Amino acid sequence: MVVGDYYSYKINNRFKRKFYSFMGSDLHSYIRINPLIKYFEGLKNLNIKILEIGCGNGINAFELYKLNGNIEYWGFDLNCNSIKNAQSWSNFLGYDKHTHFYCEDATKASFKFNEKFDFILLIDFLEHVKNPEEILLKISPLLNKNSIFIVSVPTPNYKKIFGEDFHHKVGHVKDGYTLKEIENLFETINYKVVDFSYNTGLFSKIGCFFYYRVTVKNAYLDLMKVILLTPFRYLDIINSEKISCTLFAVLVKND
């Protein structure tokens, strides 16, 4: 399955459009989304309500819709351009009746919904907020007794690979989370980790290093860089807490 192939929809150049419809999204997006896709592969055909905080362009929603057309999705992001793109792609893909996108700061949002959500997605979000405990407490009224949190965060190794400039450019306020820090954070709402995996391992993080650190000003040379680094998407064989740049975790209510 090509991850992020719908990005090509907004590219005017015919060659680039064909290229990205075949290759999909960037290297790091593919690596960090893959665990999410694998998890939801076991939930096909179920009616599921999902709330995502920090949804960006909606990439997670669209990838999950490829697996399950019965999803009802609500996404929040403070970047209004990202939300406009998400809405545009949702209309193009025919998901607009089942997706709801909001341009709003999650740290200030009231989240006044009648719905109770089955899944809360916090994918590359927690590292952007100074008081994540407050967000979790704010979300708590939206949970049912079986609600599940799906979390993806950078580890403390992240900045060493992606660089200080990238770290600040994307707005990280924390250098990364360890598994223990995630466990301690979610104890505030009585949730526990039941599954986790480390991603962007030894070889794939080398690919990310070149992808994000090596700047290519020529657009076609940049496409060549994408092709050369494609094999790194599948090289997470050697991985551990000390090696990985990203952590994926599933959390449930601690009964």
C-alpha positions in Angstrom: 0.0 0.0 0.0 1.4 3.4 -1.0 1.4 5.7 2.0 0.4 9.3 1.1 -0.2 8.8 -2.6 -3.0 11.4 -2.6 -0.4 14.1 -2.0 0.1 14.0 -5.7 -3.4 15.5 -6.2 -2.2 19.0 -5.5 1.0 18.8 -7.7 0.6 20.6 -11.0 3.7 19.1 -12.7 2.5 15.9 -14.5 5.8 14.1 -14.0 6.0 14.9 -10.3 2.3 14.0 -9.9 3.0 10.5 -11.4 6.1 10.1 -9.3 4.4 10.9 -5.9 1.3 8.9 -6.8 3.7 5.9 -7.1 6.2 6.7 -4.3 3.8 8.3 -1.8 4.9 10.5 1.1 8.4 11.2 2.5 10.6 8.7 4.3 9.9 9.6 7.9 6.1 9.9 7.3 6.1 6.4 5.9 8.1 4.9 8.8 6.1 6.6 11.6 2.7 5.8 10.0 3.4 2.2 9.3 2.9 1.0 13.0 -0.5 2.8 13.0 -1.6 1.0 9.8 -0.5 -2.4 11.1 -2.5 -1.9 14.3 -5.7 -0.9 12.5 -5.4 -3.8 10.0 -6.9 -5.9 12.7 -9.9 -3.6 13.0 -11.4 -3.8 9.5 -15.1 -3.3 9.0 -15.7 -2.1 12.6 -17.6 1.1 13.2 -15.1 3.3 15.0 -15.0 6.9 16.2 -11.6 8.5 16.1 -10.4 11.8 17.5 -7.0 13.0 16.5 -5.2 16.0 18.1 -2.5 17.5 15.8 -3.9 15.9 12.6 -1.9 18.0 10.2 -2.9 17.4 6.6 -5.1 14.5 7.6 -2.7 11.8 6.4 -3.5 9.4 9.3 -7.2 9.6 8.6 -6.9 8.9 4.9 -4.5 6.0 5.5 -7.0 4.4 7.9 -9.9 4.9 5.5 -8.1 2.7 3.1 -8.4 -0.1 5.6 -11.9 0.7 7.0 -14.6 2.8 5.4 -16.7 2.7 8.5 -14.6 5.2 10.4 -16.0 8.4 11.7 -13.1 10.9 12.2 -12.6 14.2 13.9 -9.3 16.0 13.5 -7.8 19.2 15.2 -4.8 21.2 14.2 -3.7 24.8 14.8 -2.3 25.2 11.3 -5.2 26.4 9.2 -3.4 25.8 5.9 -3.0 22.1 6.9 -6.7 21.9 7.8 -7.6 23.5 4.4 -5.5 20.9 2.7 -7.1 18.1 4.7 -10.5 19.2 3.8 -9.6 19.5 0.2 -8.1 16.0 0.1 -11.1 14.7 2.0 -13.5 16.1 -0.7 -11.3 14.7 -3.5 -11.1 11.2 -1.9 -14.8 11.1 -1.1 -14.4 11.0 2.6 -15.9 14.3 3.4 -19.2 12.9 4.9 -17.2 11.0 7.5 -14.4 13.5 8.4 -14.6 16.6 10.4 -11.6 19.0 10.5 -11.1 21.9 12.8 -8.5 24.6 12.8 -8.1 25.1 16.6 -5.4 25.1 19.2 -5.9 21.9 21.2 -4.4 23.6 24.3 -7.3 26.0 24.2 -10.1 24.0 22.6 -13.2 23.1 24.7 -13.9 19.7 22.9 -17.6 20.0 23.6 -18.8 16.9 21.8 -21.7 14.6 22.5 -19.7 11.7 21.1 -17.5 9.3 23.1 -14.5 8.3 21.0 -13.1 4.8 20.6 -9.6 5.9 19.7 -7.6 9.0 20.5 -4.7 9.6 18.1 -1.7 11.6 19.4 0.7 11.1 16.5 3.7 13.4 16.7 1.8 15.7 19.0 2.9 15.5 22.6 6.4 16.8 21.9 4.8 20.1 20.7 3.0 21.0 24.0 4.4 22.3 27.3 1.6 20.9 29.5 0.5 17.5 28.0 -1.2 16.5 31.3 -3.7 19.3 30.8 -4.6 18.1 27.3 -5.1 14.5 28.6 -7.4 15.8 31.4 -9.3 17.9 28.9 -9.9 14.9 26.7 -10.9 12.5 29.5 -14.7 13.4 29.4 -14.7 12.2 25.7 -13.6 8.7 26.6 -15.7 5.6 27.0 -14.7 2.7 29.2 -12.9 1.0 26.3 -11.3 4.0 24.7 -7.7 3.5 23.4 -4.9 6.0 23.0 -2.5 5.6 20.1 0.6 7.6 20.6 3.7 8.2 18.5 6.5 10.4 19.8 10.2 11.1 19.0 12.7 9.5 21.4 15.6 11.5 22.9 17.7 10.1 19.9 15.5 12.1 17.4 17.3 15.4 17.5 20.7 13.8 17.0 19.5 12.5 13.6 17.1 15.2 12.4 19.2 18.1 13.7 18.7 21.1 15.9 17.4 23.3 13.1 14.7 20.8 12.1 13.8 20.3 15.8 13.0 24.0 16.2 11.5 24.4 12.7 8.7 21.9 13.4 8.0 23.4 16.8 9.1 20.8 19.3 9.2 22.0 22.9 10.5 18.6 24.2 13.5 16.7 22.9 11.6 13.4 23.0 10.0 10.9 25.3 11.2 7.6 26.8 8.7 4.8 27.3 8.9 5.4 31.0 8.0 9.1 30.5 4.9 8.1 28.5 3.9 5.7 31.2 4.2 8.3 33.8 2.3 10.9 31.8 -0.7 8.7 31.2 -0.9 7.7 34.8 -2.5 11.1 35.3 -5.6 9.7 33.7 -5.2 6.1 34.9 -4.0 4.7 31.5 -1.3 2.1 31.0 0.8 1.0 28.0 -0.2 -2.4 26.7 1.8 -2.5 23.5 4.7 -0.5 22.0 7.3 -0.6 19.3 10.4 1.3 18.4 10.6 2.7 14.8 13.2 4.5 12.7 15.9 2.0 13.6 19.6 1.8 12.8 19.5 1.8 9.0 16.3 3.8 8.4 17.5 6.6 10.7 20.6 6.8 8.5 18.1 7.3 5.6 16.3 10.0 7.5 19.6 11.7 8.3 20.4 12.1 4.6 16.8 12.9 3.7 16.5 15.8 6.1 20.1 17.0 6.4 21.2 16.8 2.8 19.6 19.8 1.0 19.1 19.5 -2.7 17.9 22.7 -4.4 17.1 21.1 -7.8 13.6 19.6 -7.7 14.6 16.6 -10.0 17.7 15.8 -8.0 15.5 15.9 -4.9 13.2 13.3 -6.5 16.3 11.2 -7.2 17.1 11.5 -3.5 13.7 10.1 -2.6 14.3 7.1 -5.0 17.7 6.3 -3.6 16.4 6.4 0.0 13.3 4.4 -0.6 14.9 1.1 0.5 15.5 2.6 4.0 11.8 2.5 4.6 12.0 -1.3 5.1 15.3 -1.5 7.2 14.1 -1.3 10.8 15.5 -4.8 11.5 18.1 -3.5 14.0 16.2 -1.5 16.6 15.9 -0.8 20.3 15.3 1.9 22.8 18.9 3.1 22.5 18.8 3.2 18.7 15.3 4.3 17.7 14.2 7.8 16.8 10.5 7.2 17.3 8.3 5.3 19.8 4.8 4.0 19.1 2.5 3.0 22.0 -1.0 1.8 22.6 -2.6 2.6 26.0 -5.8 1.4 27.6 -7.7 2.2 30.9 -6.0 0.7 33.9 -8.9 -1.1 35.6 
